[in-house]
């Protein structure tokens, strides 16, 4: 089974992270990493209730760091950790983060 995380910033601006040959990130470590990034980057809850779902964290982090963090080779290590954490917590073989549409699909 294929395991990918795709982060899209619009047509022709998709970044795919193939996780088939990568060690899965333990669930607890993935949750901790996403929580730390969400806080350190100053992300805001997307919902008016203030409740932050895992998919919301994944989306908000991608939105705050922007396209360069996924596109530039010098940030590849960070982007792979992001992809591993998202894949681990969302537990789906394919995760697509569509930043302009504010959606996370499976």
NUPA-212703 format. One record per residue (C-alpha): residue number from 1; y, z, x. Coordinates in Angstrom, 2 decimals. Example, Ala and Ser with C-alpha at 12.3 -4.5 7.8 and 13.67 -1.06 7.14 Angstrom:
! residues 2
+-----+---------+---------+---------+
: num :      yy :      zz :      xx :
+-----+---------+---------+---------+
:   1 :   -4.50 :    7.80 :   12.30 :
:   2 :   -1.06 :    7.14 :   13.67 :
+-----+---------+---------+---------+
! end
This chain:
! residues 106
+-----+---------+---------+---------+
: num :      yy :      zz :      xx :
+-----+---------+---------+---------+
:   1 :    0.00 :    0.00 :    0.00 :
:   2 :    3.47 :   -0.89 :    1.28 :
:   3 :    5.97 :    1.90 :    1.75 :
:   4 :    9.65 :    0.91 :    1.90 :
:   5 :   13.09 :    2.32 :    1.33 :
:   6 :   15.76 :   -0.28 :    0.56 :
:   7 :   19.44 :    0.63 :    0.64 :
:   8 :   21.67 :   -1.97 :   -1.02 :
:   9 :   25.43 :   -2.32 :   -0.77 :
:  10 :   25.55 :   -5.57 :   -2.74 :
:  11 :   24.06 :   -9.08 :   -2.66 :
:  12 :   22.95 :  -10.00 :    0.85 :
:  13 :   23.70 :   -6.51 :    2.12 :
:  14 :   20.32 :   -4.81 :    1.80 :
:  15 :   18.72 :   -2.73 :    4.53 :
:  16 :   14.96 :   -2.28 :    4.37 :
:  17 :   13.15 :    0.51 :    6.17 :
:  18 :    9.42 :   -0.11 :    6.53 :
:  19 :    7.63 :    3.24 :    6.64 :
:  20 :    4.04 :    1.97 :    6.85 :
:  21 :    3.67 :    2.81 :   10.54 :
:  22 :    5.85 :    5.94 :   10.44 :
:  23 :    4.58 :    9.50 :   10.17 :
:  24 :    5.36 :   10.86 :    6.68 :
:  25 :    7.96 :   13.61 :    6.60 :
:  26 :    6.71 :   16.93 :    5.22 :
:  27 :    8.15 :   17.64 :    1.78 :
:  28 :    9.88 :   20.90 :    2.73 :
:  29 :   11.45 :   19.39 :    5.86 :
:  30 :   12.66 :   16.39 :    3.83 :
:  31 :   14.26 :   18.65 :    1.23 :
:  32 :   15.96 :   20.74 :    3.92 :
:  33 :   17.27 :   17.64 :    5.73 :
:  34 :   18.71 :   16.10 :    2.55 :
:  35 :   20.30 :   19.42 :    1.54 :
:  36 :   21.90 :   19.79 :    4.98 :
:  37 :   23.21 :   16.21 :    4.96 :
:  38 :   24.54 :   16.55 :    1.41 :
:  39 :   26.49 :   19.67 :    2.40 :
:  40 :   27.62 :   18.54 :    5.88 :
:  41 :   28.91 :   15.21 :    4.55 :
:  42 :   30.85 :   16.88 :    1.74 :
:  43 :   28.98 :   15.03 :   -1.00 :
:  44 :   29.96 :   15.79 :   -4.57 :
:  45 :   27.59 :   16.12 :   -7.54 :
:  46 :   27.42 :   12.88 :   -9.53 :
:  47 :   26.85 :   14.63 :  -12.85 :
:  48 :   29.55 :   16.52 :  -14.74 :
:  49 :   27.16 :   19.44 :  -15.21 :
:  50 :   27.11 :   19.98 :  -11.45 :
:  51 :   23.32 :   19.74 :  -11.37 :
:  52 :   22.15 :   17.74 :   -8.36 :
:  53 :   18.83 :   15.92 :   -8.65 :
:  54 :   17.00 :   14.65 :   -5.57 :
:  55 :   17.76 :   11.03 :   -6.49 :
:  56 :   21.43 :   12.01 :   -6.82 :
:  57 :   21.41 :   13.46 :   -3.29 :
:  58 :   19.80 :   10.31 :   -1.89 :
:  59 :   22.42 :    8.16 :   -3.62 :
:  60 :   25.40 :   10.37 :   -2.77 :
:  61 :   24.50 :   10.51 :    0.92 :
:  62 :   24.19 :    6.71 :    1.14 :
:  63 :   27.50 :    6.35 :   -0.67 :
:  64 :   29.37 :    8.77 :    1.62 :
:  65 :   28.02 :    7.46 :    4.95 :
:  66 :   28.57 :    3.85 :    3.95 :
:  67 :   27.01 :    0.58 :    4.97 :
:  68 :   27.64 :    0.90 :    8.72 :
:  69 :   25.28 :    3.87 :    9.00 :
:  70 :   22.45 :    1.65 :    7.78 :
:  71 :   23.53 :   -1.61 :    9.44 :
:  72 :   24.41 :   -0.63 :   13.00 :
:  73 :   21.64 :   -0.28 :   15.60 :
:  74 :   23.16 :    2.90 :   17.06 :
:  75 :   22.56 :    4.65 :   13.71 :
:  76 :   19.00 :    3.36 :   13.24 :
:  77 :   17.40 :    6.73 :   14.08 :
:  78 :   19.51 :    8.52 :   11.44 :
:  79 :   18.78 :    5.81 :    8.86 :
:  80 :   15.03 :    6.11 :    9.49 :
:  81 :   15.16 :    9.89 :    8.98 :
:  82 :   17.09 :    9.27 :    5.75 :
:  83 :   14.45 :    6.77 :    4.60 :
:  84 :   11.57 :    9.10 :    5.50 :
:  85 :   13.21 :   12.01 :    3.64 :
:  86 :   13.95 :    9.90 :    0.56 :
:  87 :   10.43 :    8.50 :    0.50 :
:  88 :    8.85 :   11.92 :    0.90 :
:  89 :   10.85 :   13.62 :   -1.84 :
:  90 :   10.81 :   10.79 :   -4.35 :
:  91 :    7.10 :   10.15 :   -3.69 :
:  92 :    7.15 :    6.45 :   -4.59 :
:  93 :    5.87 :    3.55 :   -2.46 :
:  94 :    9.12 :    1.62 :   -2.88 :
:  95 :   12.50 :    3.26 :   -3.32 :
:  96 :   15.62 :    1.15 :   -3.85 :
:  97 :   19.01 :    2.84 :   -3.51 :
:  98 :   21.66 :    0.59 :   -5.08 :
:  99 :   24.97 :    2.11 :   -4.02 :
: 100 :   27.38 :   -0.13 :   -6.04 :
: 101 :   25.33 :    0.33 :   -9.23 :
: 102 :   24.85 :    4.08 :   -8.53 :
: 103 :   21.12 :    3.83 :   -9.20 :
: 104 :   17.88 :    4.76 :   -7.51 :
: 105 :   14.90 :    2.67 :   -8.61 :
: 106 :   11.19 :    2.78 :   -7.89 :
+-----+---------+---------+---------+
! end
